[in-house]
């Protein structure tokens, strides 16, 4: 029993003071910024620089991913919105009404990512409706990535402020 207590004193198991939570937060936002509408950003940059086959590949993969996103949104969009709303509301209530720190931490990741998901669907609809390719498509994806990064920066800032508040309110001795 004593070694168990020592391990938990050394490794803080609370969410906002856990290094793994912050690594996961960084990975989530890094991935969201890299995969714009399911298209890797390095492919977008290569297509902008080189053109030719790289641009054709970029247009094809964007068209495929836009169609995939819209198919999922059209076929099961209401169910996804319902489940996502239930999930977000549940962890919101568990996090701030019942004061479960793990649920607060999950909400701080899930809610902004749901905004990015909705924005991706909106951008996919615009790309599909206009049928744009080439330079106009680069601009659309660049704008999508910028908005995703802004949401990510705000999310990381708010999460870090809330995490510091909780860590300072608990104190060094856990009281």
C-alpha positions in Angstrom: 0.0 0.0 0.0 2.9 2.4 0.8 4.4 2.0 -2.7 1.0 2.6 -4.3 0.7 5.9 -2.4 4.3 6.9 -3.3 3.7 6.3 -7.0 0.6 8.5 -6.9 2.4 11.2 -5.0 5.2 11.2 -7.7 2.9 10.9 -10.7 0.0 13.4 -10.3 -3.1 11.6 -11.7 -5.2 14.8 -12.1 -5.9 15.8 -15.7 -4.5 19.4 -15.9 -1.3 18.6 -14.1 -0.6 15.5 -16.1 2.1 15.8 -18.8 0.2 13.3 -21.0 -2.9 15.4 -21.2 -0.8 18.4 -22.5 0.9 16.1 -25.0 -2.5 14.8 -26.2 -3.8 18.3 -26.5 -0.8 19.3 -28.6 -1.2 16.3 -30.8 -4.9 16.9 -31.4 -4.4 20.5 -32.5 -1.3 19.7 -34.5 -3.2 17.0 -36.4 -6.3 19.1 -36.9 -4.1 21.8 -38.4 -2.2 19.4 -40.6 -5.2 17.5 -42.0 -7.4 20.2 -43.7 -10.6 18.5 -44.9 -8.6 15.3 -44.7 -5.9 16.6 -47.1 -2.4 16.7 -45.6 -1.0 20.2 -45.6 2.3 19.1 -47.1 0.4 17.9 -50.2 -1.2 21.3 -50.5 2.1 23.0 -50.3 3.7 20.7 -52.8 0.8 21.2 -55.2 1.2 25.0 -54.8 4.9 24.9 -55.5 5.2 22.3 -58.2 1.8 22.1 -60.0 1.4 19.4 -62.6 0.9 15.9 -61.2 1.0 17.2 -57.6 -1.8 19.6 -58.3 -3.8 16.9 -60.0 -3.3 14.6 -57.0 -4.3 17.5 -54.7 -7.5 18.2 -56.6 -8.4 14.5 -56.7 -7.8 13.8 -53.0 -9.7 17.0 -52.1 -12.6 16.0 -54.2 -12.6 12.5 -52.7 -12.5 13.8 -49.1 -15.1 16.5 -49.7 -17.5 13.8 -51.2 -16.7 11.5 -48.2 -17.4 14.3 -45.6 -20.6 15.3 -47.3 -21.8 11.7 -47.7 -21.3 11.1 -43.9 -22.9 14.4 -43.1 -25.9 13.8 -45.4 -26.5 10.1 -44.4 -26.0 10.4 -40.6 -25.6 14.0 -39.8 -28.6 14.3 -37.5 -27.5 11.2 -35.6 -24.0 12.6 -35.3 -25.3 16.0 -34.1 -27.5 14.2 -31.5 -24.8 12.0 -30.2 -22.2 14.8 -30.1 -24.6 17.1 -28.3 -25.4 14.4 -25.8 -21.8 13.7 -25.2 -20.7 17.3 -24.9 -23.6 18.1 -22.6 -22.9 15.1 -20.5 -19.2 15.9 -20.0 -20.1 19.5 -19.4 -22.5 18.7 -16.6 -20.2 16.0 -15.2 -17.2 18.5 -15.4 -18.7 21.6 -13.9 -21.8 20.6 -11.9 -20.3 17.4 -10.4 -16.8 18.9 -10.6 -15.0 15.9 -12.3 -11.7 17.3 -13.5 -11.3 14.6 -16.2 -14.6 15.6 -17.8 -13.5 19.2 -17.8 -10.3 18.2 -19.5 -12.1 16.2 -22.2 -14.6 19.0 -22.8 -11.7 21.4 -23.3 -10.6 19.3 -26.2 -13.9 18.0 -27.6 -15.9 21.2 -27.7 -13.5 23.2 -29.9 -12.9 20.1 -32.1 -16.7 19.9 -32.7 -16.5 23.5 -33.9 -13.7 22.5 -36.3 -15.8 19.6 -37.5 -18.8 21.8 -38.2 -16.5 24.3 -40.0 -15.1 21.4 -42.1 -18.6 20.4 -43.2 -19.4 23.9 -44.1 -16.2 24.3 -46.1 -16.8 21.0 -47.8 -20.3 22.1 -48.9 -18.9 25.3 -50.3 -16.1 23.5 -52.2 -18.6 21.0 -53.6 -21.2 23.6 -54.6 -18.7 25.8 -56.4 -16.5 23.0 -57.9 -13.4 25.1 -57.4 -9.9 23.8 -58.2 -6.4 25.0 -58.3 -5.6 28.5 -56.8 -9.2 29.1 -55.5 -9.1 25.7 -53.7 -5.7 26.5 -52.2 -7.2 29.8 -50.8 -10.2 27.9 -49.4 -8.1 25.3 -47.6 -5.6 27.9 -46.4 -8.5 29.9 -44.9 -9.9 26.7 -43.3 -6.5 25.9 -41.8 -6.1 29.4 -40.5 -9.5 29.3 -38.7 -8.7 25.9 -37.3 -5.4 27.3 -35.9 -7.1 30.3 -34.4 -9.7 28.0 -32.7 -6.8 25.8 -31.5 -4.9 28.8 -30.1 -7.9 30.1 -28.2 -8.7 26.6 -27.0 -5.1 26.0 -25.8 -5.0 29.4 -24.1 -8.4 28.8 -22.3 -7.4 25.3 -21.3 -4.0 26.4 -19.9 -5.6 29.3 -17.9 -8.2 26.9 -16.5 -5.6 24.2 -15.8 -3.4 26.7 -14.0 -6.3 27.9 -12.0 -7.2 24.4 -10.9 -3.6 23.5 -10.2 -3.0 26.6 -8.1 -6.3 26.2 -6.2 -5.5 22.6 -5.2 -2.1 23.6 -3.8 1.2 21.7 -3.5 0.0 19.3 -0.8 -3.2 18.4 -2.6 -5.6 20.2 -0.2 
